Amino acid sequence: MAEKKKPMTDDVKLEMDDSIKNLKAQSDYEEVMADVAEELLGDLNSAKDGDIIDIFQTGSVDPWQIYLFYGTVEQALMNWRTDKRCKTVFVHVQAEGLATKHPAVTPGRTLLEHLMLERIEDYRDGRLQTGTIYFDGQALAYNGAPVKGRHVVLICDLVSEGSDYLTECVSLCHEMKAAHVVGLPIMVWNPDLIDSLTEKDIKEATRPHKPRPLS
């Protein structure tokens, strides 16, 4: 009789002491992320061709805010254009000011790769494809699936407030005959918000954190 194979994955839970349990119970990350993701999904559905959805304005160095931004974008895009008749291309746009000979590994690119794994059926059947826009030091370059006739969302790690960078990326997609293009910066760096930070704010944001509420 053949020996029964053991599962290849582990599922282990470690009991925490009461102090850590109480700290964990205070975090409302999932609730806040779900609310913002629902708002973002509405913006994606109502966006006109060429729109830039810049809801993630920041001047903060608080890592918790960054986690929220990335988590929200992932959750919204998990549920965007899931109808089997939809043809969509998710395009990762490298952060403004980053010039490389080849596409660089960034948090936004990693997020996109994770989205492809989560929506593997859409990807496998050709309903959802990917691409990359990056600046090679001379011009914007595109590498990836054809965008002609498709809806495109440009997922960018970082742009500056008032910058035309994403608008130029939208124009590049229009040149390639994309049907509908929307820009989605994960962070919009706003110097007016930076100026409002005090030295105490910066020290508080950069020190090691225990789990805490987001709102």
ZIWO-V833387 format. One record per pair of residues at least 6 apart in sequence whose C-alpha atoms are under 8 Angstrom apart, sorted by the first residue. I is the first residue (numbers start at 1). J is the second residue. D is the distance in whole Angstrom. If there is no record, write none. Layout:
{{I	J	D} {I	J	D}}
This chain:
{{23	210	8} {23	211	6} {23	212	7} {24	211	6} {24	212	7} {26	211	8} {26	212	6} {26	213	6} {27	211	6} {27	212	5} {27	213	4} {27	214	7} {28	213	5} {28	214	6} {28	215	7} {29	68	7} {29	213	7} {29	214	6} {32	214	7} {32	215	8} {33	68	6} {33	71	7} {33	72	5} {34	72	7} {34	75	8} {36	72	6} {37	72	5} {37	73	7} {37	75	6} {37	76	5} {38	76	7} {40	72	8} {40	73	8} {40	76	6} {41	76	5} {41	77	7} {41	79	8} {41	80	7} {43	53	7} {44	53	8} {44	80	8} {44	182	8} {45	80	8} {47	53	8} {47	182	7} {48	180	8} {48	182	7} {49	180	5} {49	181	5} {49	182	6} {50	167	8} {50	170	6} {50	180	7} {50	181	5} {50	182	5} {50	183	7} {51	181	7} {51	182	5} {51	183	6} {52	166	8} {52	167	8} {52	182	6} {52	183	4} {52	184	6} {52	185	8} {53	182	7} {53	183	6} {53	184	5} {53	185	7} {54	184	7} {54	185	6} {54	187	8} {54	188	7} {56	69	7} {56	185	7} {56	186	6} {56	187	5} {56	188	6} {57	161	8} {57	187	6} {57	188	5} {57	189	6} {57	190	6} {58	187	7} {58	188	6} {58	189	5} {58	190	6} {58	193	6} {58	194	8} {59	189	6} {59	190	5} {59	191	6} {59	192	7} {59	193	5} {59	194	4} {59	195	8} {59	197	8} {60	193	7} {60	194	7} {60	197	8} {60	205	8} {61	202	7} {61	205	6} {61	206	7} {62	205	5} {62	206	7} {63	205	7} {63	206	8} {64	214	8} {66	187	8} {69	186	6} {69	187	7} {70	108	8} {70	111	8} {70	186	7} {73	186	7} {74	111	7} {74	115	7} {77	115	8} {78	115	7} {78	118	8} {78	119	7} {81	88	7} {82	122	8} {84	122	8} {84	127	7} {85	127	8} {86	127	6} {87	126	8} {87	127	5} {87	128	6} {87	150	6} {87	151	6} {88	127	6} {88	128	5} {88	129	6} {88	150	6} {88	151	5} {88	152	6} {89	128	6} {89	129	5} {89	130	5} {89	131	7} {89	145	7} {89	147	7} {89	150	7} {89	151	6} {89	152	5} {89	153	7} {90	112	8} {90	128	7} {90	129	6} {90	130	5} {90	131	6} {90	152	6} {90	153	5} {90	154	6} {90	155	7} {91	130	5} {91	131	5} {91	132	5} {91	133	7} {91	152	7} {91	153	6} {91	154	5} {91	155	6} {92	108	7} {92	109	6} {92	112	7} {92	130	8} {92	131	6} {92	132	5} {92	133	6} {92	154	6} {92	155	5} {92	156	6} {93	132	6} {93	133	5} {93	134	6} {93	154	6} {93	155	6} {93	156	5} {93	157	7} {94	103	8} {94	104	8} {94	106	8} {94	108	8} {94	132	8} {94	133	6} {94	134	5} {94	135	8} {94	156	6} {94	157	6} {94	158	8} {95	156	6} {95	157	5} {95	158	5} {95	159	6} {96	158	6} {96	159	5} {96	160	8} {96	165	7} {98	134	8} {98	135	7} {99	134	7} {99	135	5} {99	136	5} {99	137	5} {100	134	7} {100	135	6} {100	136	5} {100	137	7} {101	135	8} {101	136	5} {101	137	7} {102	134	8} {102	136	7} {103	132	7} {103	133	8} {103	134	6} {106	157	8} {107	157	7} {108	155	7} {108	156	7} {108	157	5} {108	186	8} {116	123	7} {122	128	5} {123	129	6} {129	145	6} {130	144	6} {130	145	6} {131	142	7} {131	143	6} {131	144	4} {131	145	6} {132	142	6} {132	143	5} {132	144	6} {133	140	7} {133	141	6} {133	142	5} {133	143	7} {133	169	7} {134	140	6} {134	141	5} {134	142	7} {135	141	6} {140	169	8} {146	176	8} {147	173	7} {147	176	7} {147	177	7} {147	178	5} {147	179	8} {148	176	6} {148	177	5} {148	178	4} {148	179	7} {149	177	6} {149	178	5} {149	179	5} {149	180	8} {150	178	5} {150	179	5} {150	180	7} {151	178	7} {151	179	6} {151	180	5} {151	181	6} {152	178	7} {152	179	8} {152	180	6} {152	181	5} {152	182	6} {153	181	6} {153	182	5} {153	183	6} {153	184	7} {154	169	8} {154	170	8} {154	181	7} {154	182	6} {154	183	5} {154	184	6} {154	185	8} {155	183	7} {155	184	5} {155	185	6} {155	186	7} {156	183	8} {156	184	6} {156	185	5} {156	186	6} {156	187	8} {157	185	6} {157	186	5} {157	187	6} {158	185	6} {158	186	6} {158	187	5} {158	188	6} {158	189	7} {159	165	7} {159	166	8} {159	185	7} {159	187	7} {159	188	5} {159	189	6} {160	188	5} {160	189	5} {160	190	6} {161	188	6} {161	189	6} {161	190	5} {161	191	8} {166	183	6} {167	183	8} {170	181	6} {170	182	7} {170	183	7} {173	181	7} {174	181	8}}
